[in-house]
Amino acid sequence: MKKTLLTLALILSLLPAACAPASTEPTATPVDINALQTAAVKTVVANVTLTADALPSATPSPSAPPTETPVPAPSETPTPAGTPTLTTCDDALWIADISIPDGTQLTAGQDFVKTWKVKNTGSCTWKPGYQIILAYGDRMNGQSTALTSEVPANTEVELSVNLRAPDKAGTYNGYWTLRNNNGYNFGQRLSVIITVP
């Protein structure tokens, strides 16, 4: 009887386990490493493309109007960008307008000579071959002009440029400078400011 009870107890204890659903172990899904790498690369490329599209373009849009370069007021002496500068013994200071003072009114197409008195404030002598050149502004048909004689330090000299008033009415500004034999501009800018009625 004890054996029967024991057998019966054993059967009863196994019965709930037999009726219960079988426990399932999770099955591992195979991982495709190549697919993961491809997906990661596509994500990075998509993000880079979105970032590049969001950046401003270096090319101006065709609808943007062209910008005008402002003309400096007669009292200003701006330094043009891109002019080579070098600390040398060359320097110059404007002393006076000898002819055609700034603001002079000229007839359209009129030829004229602009002359400035300039002082060599550097420690080097200016040699023949040094030039007076247009730094920026309106050329007014002027050409670079070479010095023909030496200008020692602390000496004043008159420098001239042949010009022509433009044919259209307006105010015209040209700024000239000295250039040494090494191609470096130096000294104070020399202005030509005229009005054509």
C-alpha positions as CSV (number, residue, x, y, z in Angstrom):
1,M,0.0,0.0,0.0
2,K,2.9,2.3,0.8
3,K,4.3,1.5,-2.7
4,T,0.9,2.3,-4.3
5,L,0.6,5.5,-2.4
6,L,4.2,6.4,-3.2
7,T,3.6,5.6,-6.9
8,L,0.4,7.5,-6.9
9,A,2.1,10.5,-5.2
10,L,4.8,10.3,-7.8
11,I,2.3,10.2,-10.6
12,L,0.3,13.1,-9.2
13,S,3.4,15.1,-8.7
14,L,4.4,14.6,-12.4
15,L,0.9,15.2,-13.7
16,P,1.0,19.0,-13.4
17,A,4.4,19.0,-15.1
18,A,3.0,16.8,-17.9
19,C,0.0,19.1,-18.4
20,A,1.9,22.3,-18.2
21,P,3.1,23.7,-21.5
22,A,6.7,22.7,-22.4
23,S,9.2,25.5,-21.5
24,T,10.8,26.8,-24.6
25,E,14.3,28.1,-24.7
26,P,14.8,31.2,-26.8
27,T,16.2,30.4,-30.2
28,A,19.1,32.6,-31.4
29,T,18.4,34.4,-34.6
30,P,21.5,34.3,-36.9
31,V,23.1,37.7,-37.3
32,D,24.3,38.8,-40.7
33,I,27.4,41.0,-40.0
34,N,27.6,42.2,-43.6
35,A,24.0,43.4,-43.5
36,L,24.7,45.3,-40.3
37,Q,27.8,46.9,-41.7
38,T,25.9,47.9,-44.9
39,A,23.1,49.4,-42.9
40,A,25.6,51.4,-40.8
41,V,27.4,52.7,-43.8
42,K,24.1,53.8,-45.5
43,T,23.1,55.7,-42.3
44,V,26.4,57.5,-42.2
45,V,26.2,58.4,-45.9
46,A,22.6,59.6,-45.5
47,N,23.6,61.9,-42.5
48,V,26.6,63.3,-44.4
49,T,24.4,64.1,-47.4
50,L,21.8,65.8,-45.2
51,T,24.5,67.9,-43.5
52,A,26.1,68.8,-46.9
53,D,22.7,69.9,-48.2
54,A,22.1,72.1,-45.1
55,L,25.4,74.0,-45.5
56,P,25.3,77.2,-47.5
57,S,26.7,77.0,-51.0
58,A,29.9,78.8,-51.9
59,T,28.4,79.8,-55.2
60,P,26.2,82.8,-55.1
61,S,22.6,82.3,-56.1
62,P,21.8,83.5,-59.6
63,S,19.0,85.7,-58.2
64,A,21.4,87.6,-55.9
65,P,22.0,91.1,-57.1
66,P,25.7,92.1,-57.7
67,T,27.2,94.1,-54.9
68,E,28.8,97.4,-55.5
69,T,32.2,98.4,-54.0
70,P,31.6,101.5,-51.9
71,V,33.6,104.6,-53.0
72,P,35.5,106.0,-50.0
73,A,34.8,109.6,-48.9
74,P,37.5,112.1,-49.8
75,S,38.7,112.3,-46.2
76,E,39.3,108.6,-46.0
77,T,42.5,106.8,-47.0
78,P,41.6,103.1,-47.0
79,T,44.2,100.4,-47.6
80,P,43.3,98.0,-50.4
81,A,43.1,94.3,-49.7
82,G,45.8,92.2,-51.3
83,T,48.5,94.9,-51.4
84,P,51.8,93.3,-50.5
85,T,53.3,94.9,-47.4
86,L,56.8,94.6,-46.2
87,T,58.7,96.6,-43.5
88,T,61.4,98.3,-45.5
89,C,63.2,101.5,-45.5
90,D,60.8,103.0,-48.0
91,D,58.1,105.4,-46.8
92,A,56.3,108.5,-48.2
93,L,54.1,111.3,-46.9
94,W,51.7,113.4,-48.9
95,I,52.5,117.1,-48.4
96,A,50.1,119.0,-50.8
97,D,48.2,118.9,-54.0
98,I,50.2,121.1,-56.4
99,S,47.6,120.9,-59.2
100,I,43.9,119.8,-59.5
101,P,43.0,119.9,-55.8
102,D,40.5,117.2,-54.7
103,G,37.0,118.3,-55.6
104,T,38.0,120.1,-58.8
105,Q,35.3,120.3,-61.5
106,L,36.5,119.3,-65.0
107,T,34.8,119.1,-68.4
108,A,34.0,115.6,-69.7
109,G,36.9,114.1,-71.6
110,Q,39.3,116.9,-70.4
111,D,43.0,115.9,-70.2
112,F,44.8,117.1,-67.0
113,V,47.9,116.5,-65.0
114,K,47.6,115.7,-61.3
115,T,50.7,116.7,-59.3
116,W,51.4,116.0,-55.6
117,K,54.2,117.2,-53.4
118,V,55.5,114.1,-51.5
119,K,58.2,113.7,-48.9
120,N,60.5,110.7,-48.7
121,T,60.1,109.9,-45.0
122,G,62.0,106.6,-45.2
123,S,65.7,106.0,-44.7
124,C,66.3,104.7,-48.3
125,T,66.8,106.8,-51.4
126,W,64.1,106.3,-54.0
127,K,65.8,105.2,-57.2
128,P,64.9,105.7,-60.9
129,G,62.5,102.8,-61.7
130,Y,60.4,103.3,-58.6
131,Q,56.9,104.0,-59.8
132,I,53.7,105.8,-58.9
133,I,50.9,103.3,-59.7
134,L,47.1,103.2,-59.3
135,A,46.3,101.5,-56.0
136,Y,42.5,101.4,-56.5
137,G,39.6,103.5,-57.7
138,D,39.0,105.2,-61.0
139,R,42.0,105.0,-63.4
140,M,40.9,108.0,-65.4
141,N,43.1,106.8,-68.3
142,G,46.2,107.2,-66.1
143,Q,49.3,105.0,-66.5
144,S,52.0,103.9,-64.0
145,T,54.8,106.4,-64.2
146,A,58.5,105.7,-63.3
147,L,60.6,108.1,-61.3
148,T,63.4,109.5,-63.4
149,S,65.8,110.7,-60.7
150,E,66.8,109.8,-57.2
151,V,64.9,111.1,-54.2
152,P,67.1,111.0,-51.0
153,A,65.6,110.5,-47.6
154,N,63.9,113.5,-46.0
155,T,63.6,115.2,-49.4
156,E,60.4,116.5,-51.0
157,V,59.6,115.9,-54.6
158,E,56.7,116.6,-57.0
159,L,55.1,113.6,-58.6
160,S,52.7,113.8,-61.6
161,V,50.4,111.5,-63.5
162,N,48.6,112.4,-66.8
163,L,44.9,111.7,-66.6
164,R,41.6,112.3,-68.5
165,A,38.2,113.2,-67.0
166,P,35.6,110.5,-67.8
167,D,32.9,111.3,-70.4
168,K,30.0,110.7,-68.1
169,A,28.9,113.1,-65.3
170,G,29.7,112.0,-61.8
171,T,32.3,112.1,-59.1
172,Y,35.5,110.1,-59.7
173,N,38.1,108.9,-57.1
174,G,41.5,107.4,-57.8
175,Y,44.1,106.5,-55.2
176,W,47.8,106.3,-56.3
177,T,50.7,104.9,-54.4
178,L,54.5,104.4,-54.8
179,R,56.0,101.1,-55.6
180,N,59.7,100.2,-55.1
181,N,62.0,98.1,-57.4
182,N,61.0,95.0,-55.4
183,G,57.3,95.4,-56.3
184,Y,56.2,96.5,-52.8
185,N,53.8,99.4,-52.4
186,F,54.6,101.9,-49.7
187,G,53.7,105.3,-48.3
188,Q,50.5,107.3,-47.9
189,R,47.9,107.1,-50.7
190,L,47.7,110.0,-53.1
191,S,44.2,111.0,-54.1
192,V,42.6,112.3,-57.3
193,I,39.0,113.3,-56.7
194,I,37.2,115.2,-59.5
195,T,33.7,116.0,-60.5
196,V,32.3,116.0,-64.1
197,P,29.1,118.0,-64.4
